[in-house]
Amino acid sequence: MRKLPPLNAVRTFEVAARHVNFTKAANELLVTHGAVSRQVALLEDWFGIKLFRRGPSQLSLTEAGQLYYRE
């Protein structure tokens, strides 16, 4: 039986994916940008796959991130 992913990380991912912006997600969740980044990284580690592409001034969902967000 497989465990569920960390629910706080799932919630954080949903907000970050909706905004496609960690700062806006942090503002909505009333946490820091770093906290959002850590929760997303925790979920990526749990799944073993990247959910976001992180660029110098750009954030986008990977194909896996898009699929997970739709689910």
Secondary structure, 3 states (H helix, E strand, C coil): CCCCCCHHHHHHHHHHHHHCCHHHHHHHHCCCHHHHHHHHHHHHHHHCCCCEEECCCCEEECHHHHHHHHC
